[in-house]
Amino acid sequence: MDDYDKTCLESALVGVCNIVQQEWGGAIPCQLQSTDSLDCLERLIDLNNGEGQIFTIDGPLCLKNVQSMFGKLIDLAYTPFHAVLKCGHLTADVQVFPRPEPFVVDEEIDPIPKVINTDLEIVGFIDIADISSPPVLSRHLVLPIALNKEGDEVGTGITDDNEDENSANQIAGKIPNFCVLLHGSLKVEGMVAIVQLGPEWHGMLYSQADSKKKSNLMMSLFEPGPEPLPWLGKMAQLGPISDAKENPYGEDDNKSPFPLQPKNKRSYAQNVTVWIKPSGLQTDVQKILRNARKLPEKTQTFYKELNRLRKAALAFGFLDLLKGVADMLERECTLLPDTAHPDAAFQLTHAAQQLKLASTGTSEYAGYDHNITPLQTDFSGSSAERM
Amino acid sequence: MKIFSESHKTVFVVDHCPYMAESCRQHVEFDMLVKNRTQGIIPLAPISKSLWTCSVESSMEYCRIMYDIFPFKKLVNFIVSDSGAHVLNSWTQEDQNLQELMAALAAVGPPNPRADPECCSILHGLVAAVETLCKITEYQHEARTLLMENAERVGNRGRIICITNAKSDSHVRMLEDCVQETIHEHNKLAANSDHLMQIQKCELVLIHTYPVGEDSLVSDRPKKELSPVLTSEVHSVRAGRHLATKLNILVQQHFDLASTTITNIPMKEEQHANTSANYDVELLHHKDAHVDFLKSGDNHLSGSSREGSFKETITLKWCTPRTNNIGRSVLLEQPRKSGSKVISHMLSSHGGEIFLHVLSSSRSILEDPPSISEGCGGRVTDYRITDFGEFMRENRLTPFLDPRYKIDGSLEIPLERAKDQLEKHTRYWPMIISQTTIFNMQAVVPLASVIVKESLTEEDVLNCQKTIYNLVDMERKNDPLPISTVGTRGKGPKRDEQYRIMWNELETLVRAHINNSEKHQRVLECLMACRSKPPEEEERKKRGRKREDKEDKSEKAVKDYEQEKSWQDSERLKGILERGKEELAEAEIIKDSPDSPEPPNKKPLVETDETPPVEKSKGPVSLLSLWSNRINTANSRKHQEFAGRLNSVNNRAELYQHLKEENGMETTENGKASRQ
């Protein structure tokens, strides 16, 4: 840590800010403790979009009051989050760290921040390859804890210097715990457990190794909502494979029901025509021309490209293009070498004529759903065979 | 972005009046002559798009970007205006795709240059736009229904993007006034209607477009509030690619988008397979993907956003994966000022959709966490990892897209079915190998795998029965069983004891499911009829006892097993009780019926001094007391017993005895006095 001027709060805050961002990135909440005049701090909080809280010492400045102030801060910001992890009847008491932050879905429709349940209920399992790398709000360590009858934490089972705790932890370490079983199997199988965090809010549990020896049970929170991961579909529509007519994973575990295909393909997953840049239009025209020169072998592709261009030109009201391409095809016809297949000339003339009719814009020929079909010639039977 | 912000509803109003048929005067060469062609051919004359074509093309591009990034909940209504308004689609989700809009536009066709200009006006379209903004969308309707009394939280805002050719600034003013007036009128109408909503906020974006090379008759004007409901901005843009660029900037502003250029993408095509040719692609995405750059101030943006030019893009380098073990994903590298390189993003494809993921490249706050093996249950080494893996595979999820109905006709939620199945499959599920016998036996698998099902087929029942007969046969032949000897003293239980333990466990498993169906009941009946029992137990059974496995505690060898067993039972019981399923619990709890015999040996199950004497005299020990005992024992190991309790008589200790003895004084009720 660098030294900053201790009397100037502003430079100190800039310093803290830099360190925090360099080290942990910009998505981390950060607590500041300071002693300064109250207005100044209130303004500071306003600057931070009202995020934050001022802790003041009640009564005279003495050890007890300072302790109680920090006690409040600890209660507010550092209270461990205890939960019960459940998978049917298998359960474990856990601590989730860091404490999951409340989440506001839409401040207008749903202004109350959502907090996660203290019952984390596993609803089923999915292969890691299927869930892929989903976007998450936050990641948390899930630590099994031993609770005594009153629900107070006895320990996390981690060995400590304190001797009493040590023995308690040793016992806790030897009692079978569901978290350890779950973690082990998730790791071996390469799977994640889908866990319900609240109404229409889910997350996943998985094993994460930070070194060869150390490995942990982690929980990631998805964004609240009915469909946090589009390739899984709606969470409520996920059900047990035993309800399916046949196992969607195959008898040899060689297939998967995921990813789900979106109802409407994205524009980049289909052949959408965009002529905003001249190069887009030129490429499309060139494609037609290339295929025109290979008629009749490329009859199908030729007409497919021709119809794509025709549709777009009609939608954009770009009838001049249809005329232009018709002229071009007619010229191609005159340039056909003597060796050309006789069908090529027939098809080019036919296509040019059809485009010209469409360019008149009259509904008879300019129907959007109408397609130009290859001219049936005496040769077309044999040309079809060659395709 | 709030769901019902201005971006929820976008109305495009495109001018279809005769002057829109004019050329934009920007030429497009479409006849690109290929090399090696016959000399002397003059290429065809270049063509140019009309103002209409430019407008339609640019607005379709706006929609394409919007639909690609927001496939749902961001809606467009397309209106064309000439002698009247032509509304090309509706707010419904089915109407929200490019194909529908393109088909509708083709039906409209280009404007007719010979039509009477006096009859045509953009005003028709603007009026229709206001009207359509008052119409409720399915999302608004759904949210209102869901919020019930809070329905007013559902906002109704929208944006009108009007592309026209205006005559002058005062003409623009007239259009604005018209929109404002129409909103006022329609809000009055909507106030008295159930299926219309008042417009709370309308953002009017007027785009004046004119042929390249002409002077603009309209001046640009930034966003201005015309009334609390209406804001308006005016953009004067040359047609052709300038108009397309403008709408590209607008779509980014309207939907909080940002641009990333991926560089160094290797050519995949055959003709480039052996070259090092690569290319760049610009992607638009939600600007949150740049949040780390913006926060860290590590801007290596080209250009600045000050004039709203939005020309900036962040450049990331494609990292060709060496091994393709991360599926359809590619990591993206961010060149930093310092020259160091950081992998900051990932592109991945899921079902044909491309996602840009922000990766965390900074230090984790979960640094050096303790390993799970160091925590609770971490020292246990015989977890049924493989079995639980099998359990997980059986409880994998799969999508059920078609609605399914329960017998009572109500909608069945697949996820609830998944939870139900987990509940059934875990009713009896020992976590460690030494806690179970039956799950270590191959011979039990045919029964164990089907008994957890909701319903059994006749064949299932038959298989279960076969399994039971097979076990009887094994017992007759005296086959050894995989009984755990962990924690037992000596050689472990004798063979007949082993079978008793096995039968008890199997019975526990089957009993946990008898309420599933009548067929499950039949499996239990078969089990009860076949399983071996010492004669005295047979006797007891006749006297109405359901269970006998808590007895015979005199045998030392059994004791340890019983402890394990009862622990398992109570674990399960705990789960059941928590679920409040009384009918299930009943099957598990041993009732202290009045005619229960006294246990043959009163030796307490757990030899601890803490066991309350009451428990000892109560006949067969209930699971609850077994559990309590267990907890008490565990707790007692953790602390030294309070001296007072150790010396207590009937759980009552006399306080301040020493005072009596030493001083002969009466004990005072005041605590302070005892300090003397």
Interface residues (C-beta under 8 A of the other chain):
Chain A: Q21 Q22 E23 W24 G25 G26 A27 I28 C87 G88 H89 L90 T91 A92 F97 P98 D106 E107 E108 I109 P111 E121 I122 V123 G124 F125 I126 D127 A129 S132 S133 P135 R139 L141 L143 P144 I145 A146 N148 K149 V154 G155 T156 G157 I158 T159 D164 S167 A168 Q170 I171 A172 G173 K174 I175 P176 N177 F178 C179 V180 L181 L182 H183 G184 S185 L186 V188 E189 M191 A193 I194 Q196 D210 K213 K214 S215 N216 L217 L229 P230 W231 L232 G233 K234 M235 A236 Q237 L238 G239 P240 I241 S242 D243 A244 P248 Y249 D253 P257 F258 P259 L260 Q261 P262 K263 N264 K265 R266 S267 Y268 A269 V272 V274 W275 I276 K277 P278 L281 Q282 V285 Q286 L289 K311 A312 L314 A315 F316 G317 F318 L319 D320 L321 G324 V325 D327 M328 R331 L335 G361 A366 G367 Y368 D369
Chain B: K2 I3 F4 V28 E29 F30 D31 M32 V34 T38 I41 L44 I47 S48 K49 S50 W52 T53 V56 E57 S58 M60 E61 R64 Y67 D68 P71 N97 L98 M102 A103 L105 A106 A107 V108 G109 P110 P111 A143 L147 R153 V154 G155 R241 A244 V291 D292 K295 S296 I326 G327 S329 M346 S348 H350 G351 G352 E353 I354 F355 H357 S360 S361 S362 R363 S364 I365 L366 D368 P369 P370 S371 I372 S373 E374 G375 C376 G377 G378 R379 V380 Y383 R384 I385 T386 F388 G389 F391 M392 R393 E394 N395 R396 L397 T398 P399 F400 L401 R404 I413 P414 L415 R417 A418 K419 Q421 L422 E423 K424 H425 T426 R427 W429 M431 I432 Q435 K453 E571 R572 K574 G575 I576 I631 A634 N635 R637 K638 H639
